[in-house]
Amino acid sequence: MNSNLIWNENKDRVFGYKSLFKSGKDFEYEVIKSYKDLVGEDCLIDNIMLEECISTINGIQLQPNTVIPKSETDIEIDFIYKATIYQF
């Protein structure tokens, strides 16, 4: 299994930090290989996109119209590949 990939519980969505892949094709190759290892089946990948995202380990709880400096959180902003997975 490729630890550079983040799968949702149903294994029908996958994410990967852009910095960990040489290209979108590299991401696609690793997804196909990892899915086969995880599920034992081939898959079809759709909607591969590169999107700027935020992530946090600790989470943040905010009320509407709240402002909090990024320096007071563990939020990271990065470009992440995301894709939809379909099992054959």
C-alpha positions in Angstrom: 0.0 0.0 0.0 1.2 3.5 -0.8 1.4 5.6 2.3 1.4 8.8 0.1 -2.3 8.2 -0.6 -5.2 9.1 1.7 -8.4 7.0 1.0 -11.9 7.6 2.2 -13.6 4.8 4.1 -15.4 3.4 1.0 -12.2 3.5 -1.1 -14.1 5.5 -3.8 -12.2 8.8 -3.2 -8.5 9.2 -2.9 -6.2 12.1 -2.2 -2.4 12.7 -2.4 -0.2 15.7 -1.8 1.2 17.1 -5.0 4.7 17.3 -3.6 4.8 13.5 -3.1 4.2 12.8 -6.8 6.3 13.5 -9.9 3.2 14.3 -12.0 -0.6 13.7 -12.3 0.3 10.5 -14.2 2.5 9.3 -11.4 -0.4 9.9 -9.0 -2.8 7.9 -11.3 -0.3 5.0 -11.5 0.1 4.9 -7.7 -3.6 5.0 -7.2 -4.2 2.1 -9.6 -1.4 0.0 -8.0 -2.5 0.8 -4.4 -6.2 0.1 -5.1 -5.3 -3.3 -6.5 -3.2 -4.1 -3.4 -6.0 -2.9 -1.0 -9.1 -4.3 -2.7 -7.7 -7.0 -4.9 -9.6 -5.6 -7.9 -8.9 -3.3 -10.9 -10.3 0.2 -10.8 -11.2 3.1 -13.1 -10.1 6.6 -12.0 -12.2 9.6 -12.9 -12.1 13.3 -12.2 -8.4 13.6 -11.3 -8.0 17.2 -10.1 -5.4 19.3 -8.5 -6.9 21.6 -5.9 -5.6 23.9 -3.2 -6.7 22.4 0.2 -6.4 22.9 3.9 -5.7 20.2 6.4 -5.5 20.0 10.2 -4.7 17.2 12.6 -6.3 18.9 15.6 -9.2 20.5 13.9 -10.7 23.9 14.6 -14.1 24.8 16.0 -15.3 28.2 14.7 -18.4 30.2 15.0 -19.7 32.1 11.9 -17.8 35.3 11.2 -14.9 34.2 13.5 -11.3 35.3 12.6 -8.4 33.3 13.9 -4.7 33.8 12.8 -3.3 30.8 10.9 -0.3 30.9 13.3 -2.6 29.9 16.1 -3.7 26.7 14.3 -2.0 23.6 12.8 -3.6 24.3 9.5 -1.5 23.5 6.4 -2.3 24.8 2.9 -1.1 22.6 0.1 -2.0 21.4 -3.4 -3.6 18.0 -3.4 -4.5 15.6 -6.1 -8.0 14.1 -5.7 -9.8 11.5 -7.7 -13.0 9.4 -7.8 -12.5 5.6 -8.0 -14.8 3.1 -9.7 -14.4 -0.6 -9.2 -14.7 -2.8 -12.4 
